[in-house]
Amino acid sequence: MTGEKNPTPVVRLAQQAAEVTRPASPSLTGLSLFHVTEGRAMTGATTECQAALKKAEDQFDRGGRRRLTHGITSSGVM
């Protein structure tokens, strides 16, 4: 999403990707939701950003894989 001047369409696509991958892969769903988080942060939508980050973390935890959000917490970016 880096370089996008308007992250809203990218957020929409990332949300759609999360819906499509949800039945098949917690890791891909989490990654898609992580991009939603990034887009929400870029637009200053703090509450929506934190909600998306929580959903992404839940998917990574569900997948039992190494967390891709290393260095990021629900309270903000390190």
ZIQUI-V833733 format. One record per residue. N is the residue number from 1. PSI is psi in degrees with one decimal (none if undefined). OMEGA is omega in whole degrees, -180 to 180 (999 if undefined). BURIAL is + if it has 16 or more other ideal C-beta (glycine too) atoms within 10 Angstrom, else -. Layout:
<<N:PSI:OMEGA:BURIAL> <N:PSI:OMEGA:BURIAL>>
This chain:
<<1:-12.2:179:-> <2:133.1:179:-> <3:-13.1:178:-> <4:131.1:178:-> <5:-25.1:179:-> <6:95.5:-176:-> <7:-9.4:-175:+> <8:-47.9:179:-> <9:-33.7:179:-> <10:-38.9:177:+> <11:-43.8:179:+> <12:-45.0:179:-> <13:-40.2:179:-> <14:-37.9:177:+> <15:-41.0:177:+> <16:-41.3:178:-> <17:-39.5:178:+> <18:-40.5:179:+> <19:-41.5:-178:-> <20:-40.2:-175:-> <21:-15.0:-175:+> <22:-46.7:-179:-> <23:-21.5:-172:-> <24:-35.5:-170:-> <25:108.1:175:-> <26:-35.1:-179:+> <27:-45.4:178:+> <28:-36.1:177:+> <29:-45.5:178:+> <30:-41.3:179:+> <31:-42.1:177:+> <32:-44.2:179:+> <33:-30.6:176:+> <34:-37.4:177:+> <35:-33.9:173:+> <36:-44.0:179:+> <37:-46.6:-179:+> <38:-45.0:180:+> <39:-41.4:178:+> <40:-38.7:178:+> <41:-39.9:-179:+> <42:-28.9:-180:+> <43:-3.3:179:-> <44:13.0:-180:-> <45:79.3:-172:-> <46:-48.5:-178:-> <47:-46.1:179:-> <48:-35.8:177:+> <49:-48.7:-179:+> <50:-37.8:179:+> <51:-42.4:179:+> <52:-38.5:178:+> <53:-41.1:178:+> <54:-43.4:178:-> <55:-40.8:178:+> <56:-46.0:179:+> <57:-40.6:178:+> <58:-39.4:179:-> <59:-41.5:179:+> <60:-41.5:178:+> <61:-40.3:180:-> <62:-36.7:-179:-> <63:-15.0:-180:+> <64:20.7:-179:-> <65:166.5:175:-> <66:134.2:-176:-> <67:126.7:179:-> <68:-10.1:-179:-> <69:24.9:180:+> <70:127.0:179:-> <71:-0.1:179:-> <72:136.7:179:+> <73:168.6:179:-> <74:-18.7:-179:-> <75:-5.6:177:-> <76:-177.9:-179:-> <77:138.9:179:-> <78:none:999:->>
